[in-house]
Amino acid sequence: MSSKTLINPAAIADVSLSHEEVQRYSRHLIMPEVGMEGQKKLKAASVLLIGAGGLGSPLAMYLAAAGIGRIGLVDYDVVDYTNLQRQIIHGTKDVGRPKLHSARDRILDINPHVQVDTYEVPLTSDNALEILAPYDIIIDGTDNFPTRYLTNDACVLLGKPNVYGSIFRFEGMVSVFHPLQGPTYRDMVPEPPPAELAPSCAEAGVLGVLPGIVGSIQALETIKIILGIGEPLIGRILSVDTTDMSFRTFKLRPDPANEVTYANRDRIIVQELEGLCAPGLSH
């Protein structure tokens, strides 16, 4: 069953493809599920990536290659040698540079037709709504609970889909939290677990290739939503364990105790979680 695209029809009507773009996207254009109309939807779409690290790397590169017209990046970290084992959008020459600078250079090298917006700031209650508002889809590539809850609450208030991904050692998880169509992050994780039960990648480690798998699935879900095809992971959680290469899907239902819903959006206050800190954005 297909879902309806969320891209404004007027925005799609205003889009045209150059001869070079027709060549670039030729393998999309011959697919009946995409075609010229679908490629115009991709070009008309705007996507915000929160985090330019392990998950943000494949996300940014594949979405740029697919022809997403506008990509926003939120990150305020610099490239470190410890990033290079998994954050493939950055190279050895970029060590010491702001991640947004090297990520932007790589995106434009892949596809110069993409508009790249950069936000070299922490995502906070003061700026979250302003940063998220212009984009059609938000993608969560963060590695800490304060930013995940902040992103969720802002997406719920704004009514925007949140394509979620997380990684831990050999395991990963993907879901689509769409406040207008299904459950959200607070339905899955009503309260943050104790810190000792949720170590970061810096503390627990992560297999370098894993964010490539998870981030690619997030990119695919994003493209499905834009094109209005297939069954996005709304109300479902996809879990992958790469030690035995098993994929499992779990149903996610709304939590009756969750008051952070689109129906209650007038009462939502986007704020940081007390007692928790967010040392960085990306895996």
C-alpha positions as CSV (number, residue, x, y, z in Angstrom):
1,M,0.0,0.0,0.0
2,S,1.3,3.4,-0.9
3,S,1.3,6.5,1.4
4,K,0.6,10.0,0.2
5,T,3.7,12.2,-0.3
6,L,3.9,15.1,2.2
7,I,5.6,17.4,-0.4
8,N,3.5,20.4,-1.3
9,P,2.1,19.9,-4.9
10,A,2.8,23.6,-5.7
11,A,6.5,23.1,-4.8
12,I,6.7,20.0,-7.0
13,A,5.1,22.0,-9.9
14,D,7.8,24.6,-9.6
15,V,10.6,22.1,-10.0
16,S,12.3,21.3,-13.3
17,L,15.3,19.1,-14.1
18,S,18.2,20.2,-16.2
19,H,19.7,17.9,-18.9
20,E,22.6,17.1,-16.6
21,E,20.2,16.2,-13.8
22,V,18.2,13.9,-16.1
23,Q,21.4,12.1,-16.9
24,R,22.4,12.0,-13.2
25,Y,19.1,10.5,-12.0
26,S,18.5,8.3,-15.1
27,R,18.4,5.1,-13.0
28,H,15.6,6.6,-10.9
29,L,13.7,7.9,-13.9
30,I,13.3,4.5,-15.5
31,M,11.8,3.1,-12.3
32,P,7.9,3.3,-12.5
33,E,7.8,4.0,-8.7
34,V,10.0,7.1,-9.2
35,G,10.0,8.5,-12.7
36,M,10.1,12.2,-13.5
37,E,7.3,13.1,-11.1
38,G,9.0,11.3,-8.2
39,Q,12.4,12.9,-9.0
40,K,10.7,16.2,-8.9
41,K,9.3,15.4,-5.4
42,L,12.8,14.6,-4.2
43,K,14.2,17.9,-5.6
44,A,11.3,19.8,-4.0
45,A,11.9,18.1,-0.6
46,S,13.8,19.5,2.3
47,V,15.4,17.3,5.0
48,L,17.2,18.3,8.2
49,L,19.9,16.0,9.6
50,I,20.6,16.3,13.3
51,G,24.2,15.1,13.6
52,A,26.9,14.8,11.0
53,G,28.6,11.8,12.4
54,G,28.2,8.0,12.0
55,L,24.5,8.0,11.0
56,G,24.6,11.5,9.4
57,S,27.4,10.4,7.0
58,P,25.6,7.8,4.9
59,L,22.4,9.8,5.3
60,A,23.8,13.0,3.9
61,M,25.7,11.3,1.1
62,Y,22.8,9.0,-0.1
63,L,20.2,11.7,0.2
64,A,22.4,14.1,-1.8
65,A,23.0,11.4,-4.4
66,A,19.3,10.7,-4.6
67,G,18.6,14.4,-5.5
68,I,17.1,15.8,-2.3
69,G,16.8,19.5,-3.1
70,R,17.6,21.0,0.3
71,I,19.6,19.3,3.1
72,G,20.2,21.0,6.5
73,L,22.9,19.8,8.9
74,V,23.1,20.5,12.6
75,D,26.4,19.8,14.4
76,Y,28.9,21.8,16.3
77,D,31.8,19.3,16.7
78,V,35.1,19.1,14.9
79,V,36.5,16.1,13.1
80,D,38.7,13.8,15.3
81,Y,40.8,10.8,14.4
82,T,38.4,8.6,16.5
83,N,35.6,9.6,14.1
84,L,37.2,8.2,10.9
85,Q,36.5,4.6,11.7
86,R,32.8,5.2,10.9
87,Q,32.0,8.8,10.0
88,I,32.8,8.3,6.3
89,I,31.7,11.7,5.1
90,H,34.9,13.1,6.7
91,G,38.5,12.2,5.7
92,T,41.9,12.3,7.3
93,K,42.6,15.7,5.7
94,D,39.5,17.0,7.6
95,V,40.8,16.3,11.1
96,G,40.5,19.5,13.1
97,R,38.0,21.0,10.8
98,P,34.3,21.6,11.8
99,K,32.3,18.6,10.7
100,L,29.8,20.8,8.9
101,H,32.5,22.2,6.7
102,S,33.8,18.8,5.6
103,A,30.3,17.4,5.3
104,R,29.2,20.3,3.1
105,D,32.2,19.9,0.8
106,R,31.5,16.2,0.4
107,I,27.8,16.7,-0.3
108,L,28.4,19.3,-2.9
109,D,31.1,17.1,-4.5
110,I,28.5,14.3,-4.8
111,N,25.8,16.6,-6.1
112,P,26.2,20.3,-6.7
113,H,22.5,20.7,-7.3
114,V,21.8,20.3,-3.6
115,Q,21.2,23.4,-1.3
116,V,23.1,22.8,1.9
117,D,22.2,24.7,5.0
118,T,24.5,24.4,8.1
119,Y,23.7,25.1,11.7
120,E,26.9,25.0,13.7
121,V,25.2,25.2,17.1
122,P,23.9,22.8,19.8
123,L,20.2,22.1,19.3
124,T,18.5,23.7,22.3
125,S,15.0,24.7,23.4
126,D,15.8,28.2,22.3
127,N,16.5,27.3,18.7
128,A,14.9,23.9,18.0
129,L,11.6,25.1,16.6
130,E,13.2,27.8,14.4
131,I,15.7,25.3,12.9
132,L,13.2,22.5,12.4
133,A,10.3,24.6,11.0
134,P,11.5,25.1,7.4
135,Y,12.0,21.4,6.7
136,D,9.6,18.6,5.5
137,I,11.3,15.8,7.3
138,I,13.6,15.6,10.4
139,I,16.2,12.8,10.7
140,D,17.6,12.0,14.2
141,G,21.2,10.9,14.0
142,T,22.1,11.9,17.6
143,D,23.6,9.8,20.3
144,N,22.2,11.3,23.5
145,F,18.8,11.3,25.2
146,P,18.4,15.1,25.8
147,T,18.6,15.8,22.1
148,R,16.4,12.9,21.2
149,Y,13.6,14.1,23.4
150,L,14.1,17.7,22.3
151,T,13.9,16.6,18.7
152,N,10.8,14.5,19.3
153,D,8.9,17.2,21.2
154,A,9.7,19.8,18.5
155,C,8.6,17.4,15.7
156,V,5.4,16.6,17.5
157,L,4.6,20.3,18.1
158,L,5.3,21.1,14.4
159,G,3.6,17.9,13.1
160,K,6.8,16.7,11.2
161,P,7.9,13.1,10.7
162,N,11.1,12.2,12.6
163,V,13.2,9.4,11.0
164,Y,14.9,7.9,14.0
165,G,18.0,5.7,14.2
166,S,20.3,4.5,16.9
167,I,23.4,2.2,17.1
168,F,25.2,0.3,19.8
169,R,28.2,-2.0,19.3
170,F,26.8,-4.5,16.8
171,E,23.1,-3.6,17.0
172,G,20.9,-0.9,15.5
173,M,17.4,0.4,15.4
174,V,15.2,2.4,13.0
175,S,11.7,3.8,13.2
176,V,9.6,6.6,11.8
177,F,7.9,8.7,14.4
178,H,5.1,10.6,12.6
179,P,3.0,12.6,15.0
180,L,0.1,12.8,12.5
181,Q,0.0,9.1,11.7
182,G,1.4,7.1,14.6
183,P,3.4,6.8,17.8
184,T,6.5,8.9,18.6
185,Y,9.7,8.6,20.5
186,R,8.1,9.1,23.9
187,D,5.8,6.2,23.2
188,M,8.9,4.0,22.7
189,V,11.0,5.5,25.5
190,P,8.7,7.3,28.0
191,E,11.7,8.2,30.3
192,P,15.5,8.1,29.7
193,P,17.2,5.1,31.2
194,P,19.9,5.5,33.8
195,A,23.2,6.5,32.3
196,E,24.9,3.2,33.2
197,L,22.3,1.4,31.1
198,A,22.8,3.7,28.1
199,P,26.5,4.3,27.4
200,S,27.5,6.3,24.4
201,C,29.6,5.0,21.5
202,A,32.6,6.6,23.1
203,E,32.0,4.5,26.2
204,A,30.8,1.3,24.7
205,G,32.2,1.3,21.2
206,V,30.5,0.6,17.9
207,L,31.4,-1.5,14.8
208,G,32.4,1.0,12.2
209,V,30.2,-0.4,9.4
210,L,27.0,-0.5,11.6
211,P,26.1,3.2,11.2
212,G,26.4,2.7,7.4
213,I,23.7,0.0,7.6
214,V,21.4,1.9,9.9
215,G,21.9,5.3,8.3
216,S,21.2,3.8,4.8
217,I,17.9,2.4,6.1
218,Q,17.0,5.8,7.5
219,A,17.8,7.4,4.1
220,L,15.6,4.8,2.4
221,E,12.7,5.5,4.8
222,T,13.1,9.2,4.1
223,I,12.9,8.7,0.4
224,K,9.8,6.4,0.7
225,I,8.0,9.1,2.7
226,I,8.9,11.8,0.1
227,L,7.8,9.6,-2.8
228,G,4.7,8.3,-1.0
229,I,5.5,4.7,-1.8
230,G,5.6,1.5,0.2
231,E,5.1,1.1,3.9
232,P,7.3,3.4,6.1
233,L,8.2,2.2,9.5
234,I,5.4,4.2,11.2
235,G,4.2,2.3,14.2
236,R,7.0,-0.2,13.8
237,I,10.6,-0.6,15.1
238,L,13.2,-2.3,12.9
239,S,15.9,-3.9,14.9
240,V,19.1,-5.4,13.4
241,D,21.7,-7.6,15.2
242,T,24.7,-7.9,12.9
243,T,26.3,-10.7,14.9
244,D,23.9,-13.1,13.4
245,M,22.5,-10.7,10.7
246,S,19.0,-10.9,12.0
247,F,16.3,-8.3,11.3
248,R,13.3,-8.1,13.5
249,T,10.3,-5.8,13.3
250,F,8.3,-4.9,16.4
251,K,5.0,-3.1,16.6
252,L,4.9,0.2,18.5
253,R,1.6,1.5,19.9
254,P,0.8,4.9,21.4
255,D,1.3,5.1,25.1
256,P,-1.9,6.4,26.8
257,A,0.2,8.1,29.4
258,N,2.1,10.1,26.8
259,E,0.8,13.6,26.8
260,V,3.3,14.9,24.2
261,T,1.0,14.4,21.2
262,Y,0.0,16.4,18.2
263,A,-3.5,16.7,19.6
264,N,-2.0,18.4,22.7
265,R,0.5,20.5,20.7
266,D,-0.9,23.7,22.2
267,R,0.4,22.6,25.6
268,I,3.8,21.2,24.5
269,I,6.8,23.1,26.0
270,V,10.0,22.3,24.1
271,Q,12.7,22.2,26.8
272,E,15.8,20.4,27.8
273,L,15.5,17.4,30.2
274,E,16.7,18.4,33.7
275,G,19.7,16.7,35.1
276,L,20.9,15.4,31.8
277,C,23.7,16.8,29.6
278,A,24.3,16.5,25.9
279,P,28.0,16.4,25.3
280,G,27.7,16.1,21.5
281,L,25.2,15.4,18.8
282,S,26.4,12.6,16.6
283,H,27.4,8.9,16.9
